[in-house]
Amino acid sequence: MTSLSWTEQCIAEEFAGAVLSLASLCAHRPQQAEQLRLAAVARLDEQGRALLAALAGQIEEGS
């Protein structure tokens, strides 16, 4: 695996932080979790959804 540039590392960390924040909010408000997830996905474009699907595949492989 090649190393990431400083900018790429920052973006990856920012993305991971946002995902962790969303997961935490969903855990804190379980009655709103589905609505929160749907709202987050609705804001993604096609490229963002493809990235999310690829990440889900990598997570499944790692389990």
Sequence and secondary structure as in RCSB ss.txt:
>XXXX:A:sequence
MTSLSWTEQCIAEEFAGAVLSLASLCAHRPQQAEQLRLAAVARLDEQGRALLAALAGQIEEGS
>XXXX:A:secstr
     HHHHHHHHHHHHHHHHHHHHHHH GGGHHHHHHHHHHT  HHHHHHHHHHHHHHHHH 
